[in-house]
Amino acid sequence: MIATVSCLVCDTALEVAEATEKGEIVECGSCGQEHEVVGAADGRFTVEFAPEVEEDWGE
């Protein structure tokens, strides 16, 4: 089963597979914005902007 959520930038419907878990990244096919799944319960999903990847330089 596929659920949908709206892109936080362009409001395009994003398809999210039922097996998607909290913490996974979903990318918008229209604008390319990455979203992190922050809530997944009963086939309903909540997303936020995915965090930027930062270099850690081995610290």
mmCIF file of the N, C-alpha and C atoms, coordinates in Angstrom:
data_MODEL
# 
_entry.id   MODEL 
# 
loop_
_atom_site.group_PDB 
_atom_site.id 
_atom_site.type_symbol 
_atom_site.label_atom_id 
_atom_site.label_alt_id 
_atom_site.label_comp_id 
_atom_site.label_asym_id 
_atom_site.label_entity_id 
_atom_site.label_seq_id 
_atom_site.pdbx_PDB_ins_code 
_atom_site.Cartn_x 
_atom_site.Cartn_y 
_atom_site.Cartn_z 
_atom_site.occupancy 
_atom_site.B_iso_or_equiv 
_atom_site.pdbx_formal_charge 
_atom_site.auth_seq_id 
_atom_site.auth_comp_id 
_atom_site.auth_asym_id 
_atom_site.auth_atom_id 
_atom_site.pdbx_PDB_model_num 
ATOM 1   N N  . MET A 1 1  ? 0.848  -1.179 0.000  1.00 0.00 ? 1  MET A N  1 
ATOM 2   C CA . MET A 1 1  ? 0.000  0.000  0.000  1.00 0.00 ? 1  MET A CA 1 
ATOM 3   C C  . MET A 1 1  ? 0.890  1.238  0.000  1.00 0.00 ? 1  MET A C  1 
ATOM 4   N N  . ILE A 1 2  ? 0.440  2.255  -0.677 1.00 0.00 ? 2  ILE A N  1 
ATOM 5   C CA . ILE A 1 2  ? 1.172  3.513  -0.795 1.00 0.00 ? 2  ILE A CA 1 
ATOM 6   C C  . ILE A 1 2  ? 0.351  4.627  -0.139 1.00 0.00 ? 2  ILE A C  1 
ATOM 7   N N  . ALA A 1 3  ? 1.037  5.434  0.677  1.00 0.00 ? 3  ALA A N  1 
ATOM 8   C CA . ALA A 1 3  ? 0.400  6.607  1.276  1.00 0.00 ? 3  ALA A CA 1 
ATOM 9   C C  . ALA A 1 3  ? 1.007  7.834  0.612  1.00 0.00 ? 3  ALA A C  1 
ATOM 10  N N  . THR A 1 4  ? 0.368  8.971  0.744  1.00 0.00 ? 4  THR A N  1 
ATOM 11  C CA . THR A 1 4  ? 0.917  10.201 0.189  1.00 0.00 ? 4  THR A CA 1 
ATOM 12  C C  . THR A 1 4  ? 1.009  11.269 1.259  1.00 0.00 ? 4  THR A C  1 
ATOM 13  N N  . VAL A 1 5  ? 2.032  12.108 1.129  1.00 0.00 ? 5  VAL A N  1 
ATOM 14  C CA . VAL A 1 5  ? 2.197  13.309 1.944  1.00 0.00 ? 5  VAL A CA 1 
ATOM 15  C C  . VAL A 1 5  ? 2.549  14.426 0.973  1.00 0.00 ? 5  VAL A C  1 
ATOM 16  N N  . SER A 1 6  ? 2.395  15.660 1.375  1.00 0.00 ? 6  SER A N  1 
ATOM 17  C CA . SER A 1 6  ? 2.701  16.793 0.499  1.00 0.00 ? 6  SER A CA 1 
ATOM 18  C C  . SER A 1 6  ? 4.118  17.285 0.722  1.00 0.00 ? 6  SER A C  1 
ATOM 19  N N  . CYS A 1 7  ? 4.786  17.634 -0.381 1.00 0.00 ? 7  CYS A N  1 
ATOM 20  C CA . CYS A 1 7  ? 6.108  18.234 -0.317 1.00 0.00 ? 7  CYS A CA 1 
ATOM 21  C C  . CYS A 1 7  ? 5.988  19.555 0.434  1.00 0.00 ? 7  CYS A C  1 
ATOM 22  N N  . LEU A 1 8  ? 6.951  19.821 1.314  1.00 0.00 ? 8  LEU A N  1 
ATOM 23  C CA . LEU A 1 8  ? 6.920  21.043 2.114  1.00 0.00 ? 8  LEU A CA 1 
ATOM 24  C C  . LEU A 1 8  ? 7.329  22.278 1.320  1.00 0.00 ? 8  LEU A C  1 
ATOM 25  N N  . VAL A 1 9  ? 7.879  22.074 0.112  1.00 0.00 ? 9  VAL A N  1 
ATOM 26  C CA . VAL A 1 9  ? 8.314  23.197 -0.714 1.00 0.00 ? 9  VAL A CA 1 
ATOM 27  C C  . VAL A 1 9  ? 7.299  23.500 -1.813 1.00 0.00 ? 9  VAL A C  1 
ATOM 28  N N  . CYS A 1 10 ? 6.958  22.479 -2.615 1.00 0.00 ? 10 CYS A N  1 
ATOM 29  C CA . CYS A 1 10 ? 6.130  22.730 -3.802 1.00 0.00 ? 10 CYS A CA 1 
ATOM 30  C C  . CYS A 1 10 ? 4.733  22.109 -3.720 1.00 0.00 ? 10 CYS A C  1 
ATOM 31  N N  . ASP A 1 11 ? 4.417  21.446 -2.626 1.00 0.00 ? 11 ASP A N  1 
ATOM 32  C CA . ASP A 1 11 ? 3.092  20.874 -2.371 1.00 0.00 ? 11 ASP A CA 1 
ATOM 33  C C  . ASP A 1 11 ? 2.729  19.711 -3.292 1.00 0.00 ? 11 ASP A C  1 
ATOM 34  N N  . THR A 1 12 ? 3.723  19.123 -3.978 1.00 0.00 ? 12 THR A N  1 
ATOM 35  C CA . THR A 1 12 ? 3.500  17.942 -4.801 1.00 0.00 ? 12 THR A CA 1 
ATOM 36  C C  . THR A 1 12 ? 3.258  16.742 -3.886 1.00 0.00 ? 12 THR A C  1 
ATOM 37  N N  . ALA A 1 13 ? 2.395  15.828 -4.306 1.00 0.00 ? 13 ALA A N  1 
ATOM 38  C CA . ALA A 1 13 ? 2.132  14.623 -3.524 1.00 0.00 ? 13 ALA A CA 1 
ATOM 39  C C  . ALA A 1 13 ? 3.335  13.684 -3.606 1.00 0.00 ? 13 ALA A C  1 
ATOM 40  N N  . LEU A 1 14 ? 3.859  13.279 -2.449 1.00 0.00 ? 14 LEU A N  1 
ATOM 41  C CA . LEU A 1 14 ? 4.966  12.333 -2.375 1.00 0.00 ? 14 LEU A CA 1 
ATOM 42  C C  . LEU A 1 14 ? 4.404  10.973 -2.006 1.00 0.00 ? 14 LEU A C  1 
ATOM 43  N N  . GLU A 1 15 ? 4.802  9.947  -2.742 1.00 0.00 ? 15 GLU A N  1 
ATOM 44  C CA . GLU A 1 15 ? 4.355  8.598  -2.427 1.00 0.00 ? 15 GLU A CA 1 
ATOM 45  C C  . GLU A 1 15 ? 5.301  7.988  -1.405 1.00 0.00 ? 15 GLU A C  1 
ATOM 46  N N  . VAL A 1 16 ? 4.725  7.433  -0.341 1.00 0.00 ? 16 VAL A N  1 
ATOM 47  C CA . VAL A 1 16 ? 5.499  6.813  0.725  1.00 0.00 ? 16 VAL A CA 1 
ATOM 48  C C  . VAL A 1 16 ? 5.005  5.381  0.886  1.00 0.00 ? 16 VAL A C  1 
ATOM 49  N N  . ALA A 1 17 ? 5.899  4.418  0.742  1.00 0.00 ? 17 ALA A N  1 
ATOM 50  C CA . ALA A 1 17 ? 5.520  3.013  0.874  1.00 0.00 ? 17 ALA A CA 1 
ATOM 51  C C  . ALA A 1 17 ? 5.138  2.709  2.314  1.00 0.00 ? 17 ALA A C  1 
ATOM 52  N N  . GLU A 1 18 ? 4.192  1.804  2.492  1.00 0.00 ? 18 GLU A N  1 
ATOM 53  C CA . GLU A 1 18 ? 3.716  1.437  3.824  1.00 0.00 ? 18 GLU A CA 1 
ATOM 54  C C  . GLU A 1 18 ? 4.841  0.944  4.730  1.00 0.00 ? 18 GLU A C  1 
ATOM 55  N N  . ALA A 1 19 ? 5.876  0.323  4.136  1.00 0.00 ? 19 ALA A N  1 
ATOM 56  C CA . ALA A 1 19 ? 6.991  -0.227 4.916  1.00 0.00 ? 19 ALA A CA 1 
ATOM 57  C C  . ALA A 1 19 ? 8.012  0.841  5.325  1.00 0.00 ? 19 ALA A C  1 
ATOM 58  N N  . THR A 1 20 ? 7.803  2.092  4.928  1.00 0.00 ? 20 THR A N  1 
ATOM 59  C CA . THR A 1 20 ? 8.729  3.167  5.280  1.00 0.00 ? 20 THR A CA 1 
ATOM 60  C C  . THR A 1 20 ? 8.718  3.371  6.787  1.00 0.00 ? 20 THR A C  1 
ATOM 61  N N  . GLU A 1 21 ? 9.914  3.553  7.356  1.00 0.00 ? 21 GLU A N  1 
ATOM 62  C CA . GLU A 1 21 ? 10.044 3.711  8.805  1.00 0.00 ? 21 GLU A CA 1 
ATOM 63  C C  . GLU A 1 21 ? 10.518 5.118  9.153  1.00 0.00 ? 21 GLU A C  1 
ATOM 64  N N  . LYS A 1 22 ? 10.323 5.474  10.395 1.00 0.00 ? 22 LYS A N  1 
ATOM 65  C CA . LYS A 1 22 ? 10.770 6.759  10.913 1.00 0.00 ? 22 LYS A CA 1 
ATOM 66  C C  . LYS A 1 22 ? 12.274 6.902  10.667 1.00 0.00 ? 22 LYS A C  1 
ATOM 67  N N  . GLY A 1 23 ? 12.691 8.068  10.193 1.00 0.00 ? 23 GLY A N  1 
ATOM 68  C CA . GLY A 1 23 ? 14.100 8.337  9.937  1.00 0.00 ? 23 GLY A CA 1 
ATOM 69  C C  . GLY A 1 23 ? 14.508 8.169  8.486  1.00 0.00 ? 23 GLY A C  1 
ATOM 70  N N  . GLU A 1 24 ? 13.662 7.547  7.662  1.00 0.00 ? 24 GLU A N  1 
ATOM 71  C CA . GLU A 1 24 ? 13.987 7.369  6.254  1.00 0.00 ? 24 GLU A CA 1 
ATOM 72  C C  . GLU A 1 24 ? 13.788 8.687  5.500  1.00 0.00 ? 24 GLU A C  1 
ATOM 73  N N  . ILE A 1 25 ? 14.511 8.806  4.388  1.00 0.00 ? 25 ILE A N  1 
ATOM 74  C CA . ILE A 1 25 ? 14.461 10.009 3.567  1.00 0.00 ? 25 ILE A CA 1 
ATOM 75  C C  . ILE A 1 25 ? 13.609 9.749  2.324  1.00 0.00 ? 25 ILE A C  1 
ATOM 76  N N  . VAL A 1 26 ? 12.718 10.697 2.021  1.00 0.00 ? 26 VAL A N  1 
ATOM 77  C CA . VAL A 1 26 ? 11.870 10.638 0.832  1.00 0.00 ? 26 VAL A CA 1 
ATOM 78  C C  . VAL A 1 26 ? 12.162 11.903 0.035  1.00 0.00 ? 26 VAL A C  1 
ATOM 79  N N  . GLU A 1 27 ? 12.439 11.749 -1.269 1.00 0.00 ? 27 GLU A N  1 
ATOM 80  C CA . GLU A 1 27 ? 12.766 12.897 -2.105 1.00 0.00 ? 27 GLU A CA 1 
ATOM 81  C C  . GLU A 1 27 ? 11.596 13.257 -3.014 1.00 0.00 ? 27 GLU A C  1 
ATOM 82  N N  . CYS A 1 28 ? 11.351 14.540 -3.143 1.00 0.00 ? 28 CYS A N  1 
ATOM 83  C CA . CYS A 1 28 ? 10.301 15.029 -4.046 1.00 0.00 ? 28 CYS A CA 1 
ATOM 84  C C  . CYS A 1 28 ? 10.788 14.894 -5.480 1.00 0.00 ? 28 CYS A C  1 
ATOM 85  N N  . GLY A 1 29 ? 9.989  14.272 -6.328 1.00 0.00 ? 29 GLY A N  1 
ATOM 86  C CA . GLY A 1 29 ? 10.344 14.104 -7.724 1.00 0.00 ? 29 GLY A CA 1 
ATOM 87  C C  . GLY A 1 29 ? 10.249 15.395 -8.527 1.00 0.00 ? 29 GLY A C  1 
ATOM 88  N N  . SER A 1 30 ? 9.518  16.382 -8.031 1.00 0.00 ? 30 SER A N  1 
ATOM 89  C CA . SER A 1 30 ? 9.350  17.636 -8.763 1.00 0.00 ? 30 SER A CA 1 
ATOM 90  C C  . SER A 1 30 ? 10.460 18.647 -8.468 1.00 0.00 ? 30 SER A C  1 
ATOM 91  N N  . CYS A 1 31 ? 10.708 18.906 -7.191 1.00 0.00 ? 31 CYS A N  1 
ATOM 92  C CA . CYS A 1 31 ? 11.676 19.960 -6.846 1.00 0.00 ? 31 CYS A CA 1 
ATOM 93  C C  . CYS A 1 31 ? 12.986 19.410 -6.273 1.00 0.00 ? 31 CYS A C  1 
ATOM 94  N N  . GLY A 1 32 ? 13.018 18.112 -5.924 1.00 0.00 ? 32 GLY A N  1 
ATOM 95  C CA . GLY A 1 32 ? 14.248 17.512 -5.415 1.00 0.00 ? 32 GLY A CA 1 
ATOM 96  C C  . GLY A 1 32 ? 14.473 17.664 -3.924 1.00 0.00 ? 32 GLY A C  1 
ATOM 97  N N  . GLN A 1 33 ? 13.579 18.338 -3.219 1.00 0.00 ? 33 GLN A N  1 
ATOM 98  C CA . GLN A 1 33 ? 13.741 18.519 -1.778 1.00 0.00 ? 33 GLN A CA 1 
ATOM 99  C C  . GLN A 1 33 ? 13.674 17.168 -1.075 1.00 0.00 ? 33 GLN A C  1 
ATOM 100 N N  . GLU A 1 34 ? 14.587 16.941 -0.140 1.00 0.00 ? 34 GLU A N  1 
ATOM 101 C CA . GLU A 1 34 ? 14.562 15.713 0.645  1.00 0.00 ? 34 GLU A CA 1 
ATOM 102 C C  . GLU A 1 34 ? 13.789 15.956 1.931  1.00 0.00 ? 34 GLU A C  1 
ATOM 103 N N  . HIS A 1 35 ? 12.965 14.977 2.298  1.00 0.00 ? 35 HIS A N  1 
ATOM 104 C CA . HIS A 1 35 ? 12.158 15.030 3.514  1.00 0.00 ? 35 HIS A CA 1 
ATOM 105 C C  . HIS A 1 35 ? 12.492 13.824 4.374  1.00 0.00 ? 35 HIS A C  1 
ATOM 106 N N  . GLU A 1 36 ? 12.531 14.023 5.687  1.00 0.00 ? 36 GLU A N  1 
ATOM 107 C CA . GLU A 1 36 ? 12.747 12.923 6.623  1.00 0.00 ? 36 GLU A CA 1 
ATOM 108 C C  . GLU A 1 36 ? 11.407 12.537 7.223  1.00 0.00 ? 36 GLU A C  1 
ATOM 109 N N  . VAL A 1 37 ? 11.119 11.235 7.242  1.00 0.00 ? 37 VAL A N  1 
ATOM 110 C CA . VAL A 1 37 ? 9.899  10.745 7.870  1.00 0.00 ? 37 VAL A CA 1 
ATOM 111 C C  . VAL A 1 37 ? 10.105 10.816 9.383  1.00 0.00 ? 37 VAL A C  1 
ATOM 112 N N  . VAL A 1 38 ? 9.301  11.634 10.069 1.00 0.00 ? 38 VAL A N  1 
ATOM 113 C CA . VAL A 1 38 ? 9.447  11.805 11.518 1.00 0.00 ? 38 VAL A CA 1 
ATOM 114 C C  . VAL A 1 38 ? 8.314  11.146 12.290 1.00 0.00 ? 38 VAL A C  1 
ATOM 115 N N  . GLY A 1 39 ? 7.297  10.715 11.590 1.00 0.00 ? 39 GLY A N  1 
ATOM 116 C CA . GLY A 1 39 ? 6.186  10.023 12.217 1.00 0.00 ? 39 GLY A CA 1 
ATOM 117 C C  . GLY A 1 39 ? 5.611  9.001  11.261 1.00 0.00 ? 39 GLY A C  1 
ATOM 118 N N  . ALA A 1 40 ? 5.412  7.792  11.770 1.00 0.00 ? 40 ALA A N  1 
ATOM 119 C CA . ALA A 1 40 ? 4.842  6.727  10.936 1.00 0.00 ? 40 ALA A CA 1 
ATOM 120 C C  . ALA A 1 40 ? 3.971  5.849  11.822 1.00 0.00 ? 40 ALA A C  1 
ATOM 121 N N  . ALA A 1 41 ? 2.651  6.018  11.684 1.00 0.00 ? 41 ALA A N  1 
ATOM 122 C CA . ALA A 1 41 ? 1.720  5.231  12.489 1.00 0.00 ? 41 ALA A CA 1 
ATOM 123 C C  . ALA A 1 41 ? 0.433  5.023  11.719 1.00 0.00 ? 41 ALA A C  1 
ATOM 124 N N  . ASP A 1 42 ? -0.046 3.803  11.726 1.00 0.00 ? 42 ASP A N  1 
ATOM 125 C CA . ASP A 1 42 ? -1.334 3.464  11.109 1.00 0.00 ? 42 ASP A CA 1 
ATOM 126 C C  . ASP A 1 42 ? -1.433 3.912  9.651  1.00 0.00 ? 42 ASP A C  1 
ATOM 127 N N  . GLY A 1 43 ? -0.326 3.796  8.904  1.00 0.00 ? 43 GLY A N  1 
ATOM 128 C CA . GLY A 1 43 ? -0.349 4.166  7.498  1.00 0.00 ? 43 GLY A CA 1 
ATOM 129 C C  . GLY A 1 43 ? -0.353 5.654  7.231  1.00 0.00 ? 43 GLY A C  1 
ATOM 130 N N  . ARG A 1 44 ? -0.155 6.456  8.275  1.00 0.00 ? 44 ARG A N  1 
ATOM 131 C CA . ARG A 1 44 ? -0.100 7.917  8.130  1.00 0.00 ? 44 ARG A CA 1 
ATOM 132 C C  . ARG A 1 44 ? 1.324  8.355  8.439  1.00 0.00 ? 44 ARG A C  1 
ATOM 133 N N  . PHE A 1 45 ? 1.825  9.276  7.637  1.00 0.00 ? 45 PHE A N  1 
ATOM 134 C CA . PHE A 1 45 ? 3.209  9.706  7.771  1.00 0.00 ? 45 PHE A CA 1 
ATOM 135 C C  . PHE A 1 45 ? 3.293  11.213 7.971  1.00 0.00 ? 45 PHE A C  1 
ATOM 136 N N  . THR A 1 46 ? 4.312  11.639 8.720  1.00 0.00 ? 46 THR A N  1 
ATOM 137 C CA . THR A 1 46 ? 4.614  13.039 8.937  1.00 0.00 ? 46 THR A CA 1 
ATOM 138 C C  . THR A 1 46 ? 6.043  13.258 8.475  1.00 0.00 ? 46 THR A C  1 
ATOM 139 N N  . VAL A 1 47 ? 6.277  14.332 7.736  1.00 0.00 ? 47 VAL A N  1 
ATOM 140 C CA . VAL A 1 47 ? 7.627  14.610 7.251  1.00 0.00 ? 47 VAL A CA 1 
ATOM 141 C C  . VAL A 1 47 ? 8.074  16.010 7.655  1.00 0.00 ? 47 VAL A C  1 
ATOM 142 N N  . GLU A 1 48 ? 9.402  16.178 7.738  1.00 0.00 ? 48 GLU A N  1 
ATOM 143 C CA . GLU A 1 48 ? 10.041 17.470 7.962  1.00 0.00 ? 48 GLU A CA 1 
ATOM 144 C C  . GLU A 1 48 ? 11.170 17.578 6.953  1.00 0.00 ? 48 GLU A C  1 
ATOM 145 N N  . PHE A 1 49 ? 11.752 18.756 6.818  1.00 0.00 ? 49 PHE A N  1 
ATOM 146 C CA . PHE A 1 49 ? 12.899 18.904 5.934  1.00 0.00 ? 49 PHE A CA 1 
ATOM 147 C C  . PHE A 1 49 ? 14.016 18.000 6.441  1.00 0.00 ? 49 PHE A C  1 
ATOM 148 N N  . ALA A 1 50 ? 14.669 17.293 5.512  1.00 0.00 ? 50 ALA A N  1 
ATOM 149 C CA . ALA A 1 50 ? 15.781 16.420 5.887  1.00 0.00 ? 50 ALA A CA 1 
ATOM 150 C C  . ALA A 1 50 ? 16.956 17.289 6.332  1.00 0.00 ? 50 ALA A C  1 
ATOM 151 N N  . PRO A 1 51 ? 17.690 16.836 7.342  1.00 0.00 ? 51 PRO A N  1 
ATOM 152 C CA . PRO A 1 51 ? 18.844 17.625 7.795  1.00 0.00 ? 51 PRO A CA 1 
ATOM 153 C C  . PRO A 1 51 ? 19.935 17.652 6.734  1.00 0.00 ? 51 PRO A C  1 
ATOM 154 N N  . GLU A 1 52 ? 20.671 18.741 6.687  1.00 0.00 ? 52 GLU A N  1 
ATOM 155 C CA . GLU A 1 52 ? 21.797 18.863 5.770  1.00 0.00 ? 52 GLU A CA 1 
ATOM 156 C C  . GLU A 1 52 ? 22.916 17.942 6.246  1.00 0.00 ? 52 GLU A C  1 
ATOM 157 N N  . VAL A 1 53 ? 23.583 17.307 5.313  1.00 0.00 ? 53 VAL A N  1 
ATOM 158 C CA . VAL A 1 53 ? 24.706 16.444 5.647  1.00 0.00 ? 53 VAL A CA 1 
ATOM 159 C C  . VAL A 1 53 ? 25.926 17.325 5.845  1.00 0.00 ? 53 VAL A C  1 
ATOM 160 N N  . GLU A 1 54 ? 26.552 17.189 7.018  1.00 0.00 ? 54 GLU A N  1 
ATOM 161 C CA . GLU A 1 54 ? 27.728 17.993 7.319  1.00 0.00 ? 54 GLU A CA 1 
ATOM 162 C C  . GLU A 1 54 ? 28.954 17.100 7.398  1.00 0.00 ? 54 GLU A C  1 
ATOM 163 N N  . GLU A 1 55 ? 30.106 17.659 7.031  1.00 0.00 ? 55 GLU A N  1 
ATOM 164 C CA . GLU A 1 55 ? 31.346 16.911 7.152  1.00 0.00 ? 55 GLU A CA 1 
ATOM 165 C C  . GLU A 1 55 ? 31.738 16.884 8.624  1.00 0.00 ? 55 GLU A C  1 
ATOM 166 N N  . ASP A 1 56 ? 32.313 15.748 9.059  1.00 0.00 ? 56 ASP A N  1 
ATOM 167 C CA . ASP A 1 56 ? 32.693 15.700 10.480 1.00 0.00 ? 56 ASP A CA 1 
ATOM 168 C C  . ASP A 1 56 ? 34.210 15.723 10.682 1.00 0.00 ? 56 ASP A C  1 
ATOM 169 N N  . TRP A 1 57 ? 34.971 15.590 9.616  1.00 0.00 ? 57 TRP A N  1 
ATOM 170 C CA . TRP A 1 57 ? 36.430 15.675 9.669  1.00 0.00 ? 57 TRP A CA 1 
ATOM 171 C C  . TRP A 1 57 ? 37.044 14.778 10.726 1.00 0.00 ? 57 TRP A C  1 
ATOM 172 N N  . GLY A 1 58 ? 36.387 13.678 11.086 1.00 0.00 ? 58 GLY A N  1 
ATOM 173 C CA . GLY A 1 58 ? 36.928 12.709 12.016 1.00 0.00 ? 58 GLY A CA 1 
ATOM 174 C C  . GLY A 1 58 ? 36.919 13.145 13.456 1.00 0.00 ? 58 GLY A C  1 
ATOM 175 N N  . GLU A 1 59 ? 36.156 14.150 13.788 1.00 0.00 ? 59 GLU A N  1 
ATOM 176 C CA . GLU A 1 59 ? 36.125 14.649 15.166 1.00 0.00 ? 59 GLU A CA 1 
ATOM 177 C C  . GLU A 1 59 ? 35.213 13.824 16.027 1.00 0.00 ? 59 GLU A C  1 
# 
